[in-house]
Amino acid sequence: METFGVSERFACRVLGQHRSTQRKIAKTPDDEAALTADIVELATRYGRYGYRRITALLREAGWVVNFKRVERIWRREGLKVPHKQPKRGRLWLNDGSCIRLRPEYPNHVWSYDFVEDRTHNGRKYRMLNIINEFTRECLASRSSHHLRNRWRRQAATMRGQGLNDLPRCELERRSSHH
C-alpha cells in the first residue's frame, strides 16, 4: 500500500478482501497437520462417510474437535462423498452379492428402457425400447410426446413372440443434449 500510495481501504476494495485480513495474522493450531492427516485417512478408509460422520469417528479416537473445523479442513482438502450408485432390480442381495441374470437362450431375458429427450425446438418426447438380451435384437421401439403404459404390454406381443420368461426393466431418465 505504501508503494502505490493508496489507502488500506481502497486496496482492500480493489482486491476484494475484508480490511481485517490485513491486520489480524492467522494462527494455525499446532495439531492441524495431524488432524488433516487423520481426516484424509478416515475419508479414504470410509469412502461413503461425510464430514459429520468423520467428526464422530475423530471424537471416538480421542480428538476434541467440532464439526465446523472438520468441515473447513474437508473443503480445503477437496474431499467429497461420491454419489450413491442406484440399485437396479434383482442386482444385489442383502449380503452384497450380485445375482444379475444372464440370458441363456433367445427370449429368456428382455430389457425395456424409457428414454427421454428434447427436440430442437424444446419439445419433450419419450421412447420405449425393448431389447432381447441374448440376441441383442431390438424387439420394439416406440416414441411419442406422451408415452403410454400399454406400450409395454403391446411390445411384449409384437412380432408374434409372446411374453418372455424374465423381463428386466432399466428405468432411467437420459438425455442426449448436443
C-alpha positions as CSV (number, residue, x, y, z in Angstrom):
1,M,0.0,0.0,0.0
2,E,2.9,2.3,0.8
3,T,4.5,1.6,-2.5
4,F,1.5,2.7,-4.6
5,G,0.4,5.4,-2.2
6,V,-3.2,4.2,-1.7
7,S,-5.2,3.7,1.4
8,E,-5.8,0.4,3.1
9,R,-9.5,0.8,2.5
10,F,-9.0,1.3,-1.3
11,A,-6.5,-1.5,-1.6
12,C,-8.8,-4.0,0.1
13,R,-11.8,-2.9,-2.0
14,V,-9.7,-3.5,-5.2
15,L,-8.6,-6.9,-4.0
16,G,-12.0,-7.9,-2.7
17,Q,-10.7,-8.6,0.8
18,H,-12.0,-7.6,4.1
19,R,-9.9,-5.0,5.9
20,S,-9.4,-7.2,9.0
21,T,-7.4,-9.6,6.8
22,Q,-4.6,-7.0,6.7
23,R,-4.4,-6.5,10.4
24,K,-5.0,-9.9,12.0
25,I,-2.4,-12.6,11.4
26,A,-4.0,-16.1,11.1
27,K,-3.0,-18.6,13.7
28,T,-2.8,-22.2,12.7
29,P,-3.3,-24.7,15.6
30,D,-0.3,-27.0,16.3
31,D,-2.3,-30.1,15.7
32,E,-3.7,-29.0,12.3
33,A,-1.4,-31.2,10.2
34,A,-2.1,-34.3,12.3
35,L,-5.8,-33.7,12.3
36,T,-5.7,-33.2,8.5
37,A,-3.8,-36.4,8.0
38,D,-6.4,-38.3,10.2
39,I,-9.3,-36.8,8.3
40,V,-7.9,-37.7,4.9
41,E,-7.0,-41.2,6.2
42,L,-10.6,-41.8,7.6
43,A,-12.2,-40.4,4.4
44,T,-10.1,-42.8,2.3
45,R,-11.0,-45.8,4.5
46,Y,-14.7,-44.9,4.8
47,G,-15.4,-43.6,1.3
48,R,-19.2,-43.0,1.8
49,Y,-18.8,-41.1,5.1
50,G,-19.3,-37.3,5.1
51,Y,-17.6,-34.8,7.3
52,R,-20.2,-35.2,10.1
53,R,-19.6,-38.9,10.5
54,I,-15.9,-38.4,10.2
55,T,-16.2,-35.9,13.1
56,A,-17.9,-38.6,15.2
57,L,-15.1,-41.1,14.4
58,L,-12.4,-38.5,15.3
59,R,-14.2,-37.9,18.7
60,E,-14.2,-41.6,19.3
61,A,-10.5,-41.7,18.6
62,G,-9.9,-39.0,21.2
63,W,-9.8,-35.8,19.2
64,V,-11.5,-32.8,20.8
65,V,-12.9,-31.2,17.6
66,N,-16.1,-29.7,16.4
67,F,-17.8,-30.4,13.0
68,K,-17.1,-26.8,11.7
69,R,-13.4,-27.3,11.9
70,V,-13.6,-30.7,10.3
71,E,-15.8,-29.2,7.5
72,R,-13.3,-26.4,6.9
73,I,-10.4,-28.9,6.5
74,W,-12.7,-31.2,4.5
75,R,-13.4,-28.5,1.9
76,R,-9.8,-27.3,1.9
77,E,-8.5,-30.8,1.1
78,G,-11.2,-31.1,-1.7
79,L,-12.8,-34.2,-0.1
80,K,-16.2,-35.2,-1.4
81,V,-18.7,-38.0,-0.8
82,P,-19.3,-39.9,-4.1
83,H,-22.9,-40.1,-5.3
84,K,-24.7,-43.3,-4.2
85,Q,-25.0,-45.8,-7.0
86,P,-28.6,-46.7,-7.9
87,K,-29.7,-50.2,-7.1
88,R,-31.2,-51.9,-10.1
89,G,-33.8,-54.6,-9.9
90,R,-32.5,-58.0,-9.0
91,L,-28.9,-57.0,-8.9
92,W,-27.9,-57.4,-5.3
93,L,-28.9,-59.4,-2.3
94,N,-28.7,-58.0,1.2
95,D,-25.3,-59.6,1.7
96,G,-23.9,-57.6,-1.3
97,S,-23.6,-60.5,-3.7
98,C,-24.5,-59.9,-7.3
99,I,-27.1,-62.2,-8.9
100,R,-27.8,-60.5,-12.2
101,L,-29.3,-63.0,-14.5
102,R,-27.5,-63.8,-17.8
103,P,-29.6,-64.7,-20.8
104,E,-29.2,-68.3,-21.8
105,Y,-31.3,-68.5,-24.9
106,P,-33.4,-66.2,-27.1
107,N,-36.4,-64.6,-25.4
108,H,-35.1,-65.6,-22.0
109,V,-34.4,-62.0,-20.7
110,W,-35.8,-58.9,-22.3
111,S,-34.9,-55.4,-21.2
112,Y,-37.1,-52.3,-21.6
113,D,-35.8,-48.8,-21.2
114,F,-37.6,-45.5,-21.2
115,V,-35.5,-42.7,-22.7
116,E,-36.4,-39.0,-22.7
117,D,-35.0,-36.2,-24.8
118,R,-36.0,-32.9,-26.3
119,T,-36.3,-31.8,-29.9
120,H,-34.5,-28.8,-31.4
121,N,-37.5,-26.6,-30.5
122,G,-37.5,-27.8,-26.9
123,R,-40.5,-30.1,-27.0
124,K,-40.1,-33.2,-24.9
125,Y,-40.5,-36.7,-26.3
126,R,-40.1,-40.2,-24.8
127,M,-39.0,-43.5,-26.2
128,L,-39.6,-47.1,-25.1
129,N,-37.0,-49.6,-26.3
130,I,-37.3,-53.3,-25.8
131,I,-34.2,-55.5,-26.4
132,N,-33.7,-59.2,-26.4
133,E,-30.6,-59.5,-24.3
134,F,-29.5,-62.8,-25.8
135,T,-29.6,-61.8,-29.4
136,R,-29.1,-58.0,-28.8
137,E,-32.0,-57.5,-31.2
138,C,-34.3,-54.5,-30.7
139,L,-37.8,-56.0,-30.5
140,A,-39.7,-52.7,-30.3
141,S,-39.0,-49.1,-30.2
142,R,-41.9,-46.6,-29.7
143,S,-41.6,-42.8,-29.4
144,S,-44.2,-40.2,-28.6
145,H,-44.7,-37.0,-26.8
146,H,-47.0,-38.9,-24.4
147,L,-45.6,-42.4,-23.6
148,R,-48.4,-44.7,-22.6
149,N,-48.2,-47.7,-20.1
150,R,-50.0,-50.0,-22.5
151,W,-47.0,-49.9,-24.9
152,R,-45.0,-52.2,-22.7
153,R,-47.8,-54.9,-23.0
154,Q,-48.2,-54.3,-26.7
155,A,-44.4,-54.6,-27.3
156,A,-44.4,-58.0,-25.5
157,T,-46.8,-59.4,-28.1
158,M,-45.2,-57.7,-31.1
159,R,-43.9,-59.9,-33.9
160,G,-45.9,-62.8,-32.6
161,Q,-43.3,-63.8,-30.0
162,G,-45.5,-63.6,-26.9
163,L,-44.2,-62.9,-23.4
164,N,-40.7,-63.8,-22.4
165,D,-39.6,-65.6,-19.3
166,L,-37.9,-62.8,-17.4
167,P,-38.4,-59.1,-18.2
168,R,-35.8,-56.7,-16.9
169,C,-36.6,-53.0,-16.5
170,E,-33.9,-50.4,-16.7
171,L,-35.8,-47.2,-15.8
172,E,-33.6,-44.2,-16.4
173,R,-34.0,-40.6,-17.4
174,R,-31.5,-40.0,-20.1
175,S,-31.0,-37.0,-22.2
176,S,-28.7,-36.7,-25.3
177,H,-28.1,-32.9,-25.4
178,H,-25.6,-31.9,-28.0
